[in-house]
Amino acid sequence: MNEVILIGTSHSIQEGKINKEEFENYLIRLCEEYSIKSIAEETRHDCETIGKAIATQLSIAHIIIEPRLEEYESLGIENLNIIQKELFSRSDMHPVPNNIKDLPLSLKVEYHERLQKHMRDREKIWLEKIEDHNVYPLLITCGADHFDCFSNLLQENNISVNSESSKWGI
């Protein structure tokens, strides 16, 4: 069975903006402990990350599993900014709110439902990219909000998951 080591954290930590040295040491330890052959990350394509630096340092593969924003439409993934603008415009409030928490309850519920679909759709793409990459054991870092659902998705697709930390540094 293919094996992944899954870490949930924040993008600030992934990008080395906070807890940089601790996160570097943590990833290196995991790479050694699990004989990691590749690192996959949910992050923007234009980001320099700790995971990418560690992969380079250890001469192992690195992939970004997050689709590019311009790919969302062709992949059937709703853009969160468009969802928010649509809901703000439908609020019938004056002035128009600019924060989800200021929307009427029915629109907040709709936002939450669409947000969850957005996240699950993206996670399915991550799974496809991981399966296409097919290099294991694989260390994956993703946003902590994705940890549980993504872990379940991996397991449902016969990928063994070692849940190292669901909220590293958070």
N, C-alpha and C positions, 0 to 999 in steps of 0.2 A: 504494500500500500504506500502511496506517495505521502510524504510527511511535510507539514509546514509548522513553523514556530511562529505564533501570532502575537503581536504586540500592539496594543491600543495606546495612543498617546495624543499629544497635540501637534499641530503643524509647526508651532513655534519651537517645540523640542526637536522635531524632525529636521528643521532647518538650522538648528544650532543657535537659535537666538537666546535660549535659556537652557541651563543644565547641560551645556555642550560636552564638557569633559566626562561627566557622569554617564551621559547617554552613549558617548563613544566607547567608554570602557565596558558598559553593559552589553552593547552590540558585539564588541570583540569577544567578550566572554562567551556569549551565546553562540557565536560563529565557531569558536573552538570547541565548546561543549557538545554541540550537535553536528559538527563537521559540515557546516553550511556550505553549499555549493553555489548559492545564488541569493540575492536580496531583491525583494519586490516592495514597491512603495506606492501608497495612495498619496500623491502629491502633484502639484503643478509641474508641467514639463520644463518650465524655465527656472526651476529652483535648484540650488545646490543644497544637498542634504547630507546629513551625517551618514546615512545608509550608503549613499553613492560614494562618499569618501572612503568608507570602510571597505566597500566592495573593490574599489580601485587598489587600496592598500593591500588587501588580501588576494588580489588577482582572481576574483570570482565575478560571475555575471551579475548585472544589475538591470532591473527593468522598472519602468513606471507603469503601473496598471490603471491609473486614472485616465479616462479618455480626455482628449483636448476639448475645450469648451466649444470650439467650432465643429466638433464631431457629434455633439449632443443631439442635434436635430435629426441627422441621418441615422442615429442609433435609437431614436424614439424616446430620448430623455428630455424631460421638460427643464428649461432653464429657470433656476430659482428667482433670478432678478425679474424675469417676465411674469412669473407667478405672482410675486409680490406686487408689481406694478398693476397687474390686472385686479388683484384683490383690493388694493388701495383705491383704484378708480371705481370699483363697485360698492364702496363703503357708504356712499351717500352722506358722508360727514363733511362738514366745513369748519375749518380747513381740512383738506384731505390728509389723513394720517400718513406718517412716514415710518412707522414702526409697527410691526406685527402685533405687539402687545396692546396697541391702541385700537385695533379693529374690533368690531362687534363679535360676539361669541361664535355665531354661525360661520363667519369668515375665518376666524382663528381655527375652528375645527377643520374647515376645508383646507386651509394652509397646511395644517399638521398632516392631514391625509395625503395631500399632494407631495409634501416633503418626504414622507415615508416611502411613497412610490418612487420618487426621484432617487432616494438613497438605495432602495432595493434594485432598481434598474441599473444603477452604476455598479453595484456589487456583482451583478450578473456578468457585466463586462469584465470586471476584475478577474472573476473565475475563468472566463474564456481566455483571457490573456495569460493567466497562470497555466492553464492546461496546454495552451499553444507553446508556451515557453518550455514546459516539461523538464525542468531541472530541479531535482530534489536531493537532499533536504533544502527547503526554501524558508528563509526568514522573511516575514511580511510585517511591515509597519503600516498602520492605518489610523485614522481618527478614532478616538475612543468611542464616539457615538455609533460607529459601525461594528464594533468588536463582537457583540453577541450574535447579531444577525448574520454577519459574514462568517463567523465561526460555524454557525449552524449550516449555512449554505455549503461551505467547504465539506463538512462532514456528510451532508446529504448527497454529495457527489464523490463519496468514497475517498476523501482525502483526510488523512489522520492529522489532527490538530493538537499541538501542544500549546495550551494557552498560558504563555509566560506572564503576561501582565495586561489587564484590560484597561488600566488607566495609569500607565507609567508616568511618573512625575506630575500627575494632575491632582 
